[in-house]
């Protein structure tokens, strides 16, 4: 247990569906992150929130929409996805995104787009 | 561009020692992390190096040479549970964390 939880753990959705991924951290951290992990590729940073403000959007397609209502919760809203979006989506948190603190990861959501 | 290179896969024997190398080219440097990721699980923090030299933590040690853009993770007295992927990541001068693709370590009895 890393103190970061993600739901659901597995998700299968069609290209026309709308779904949301949820992340919650119980560590009192101020920064939260969404990553995409595909087989044999480096982790791809998608979004960063620091003190609830989005500080980074790594040229992510608009079919991915993040939401951070408070420092403990992070959502990733999905709509009209493509099959190439199938991957493991990891949420992470750290004390502050502007400092070299280690990041704590959740177990991820395995997404399959059909 | 910025990139991190590490071997895709390594195999070692239980009880032995293995060294996983990582070379990096980034815009500035503010520290290097090693993470362990078991299949289907979250990456977990192993070590952090910001100064040159060796950091030892039990069976695991991590080495850094900033002038060479090089780090390694040394695992001693290998156990079957060490079978996992090992991820190298570098904080650049913009406080962006640049990740390697990971090294899958297979431990054989």
Interface residues (C-beta under 8 A of the other chain):
Chain A: X2 X4 X40 X41 X42 X43 X45 X56 X90 X97 X98 X99 X100 X102 X103 X104 X105 X106 X107 X108
Chain B: X4 X8 X30 X31 X33 X40 X41 X42 X43 X44 X45 X48 X50 X87 X89 X91 X95 X96 X97 X98 X99 X100 X101 X102
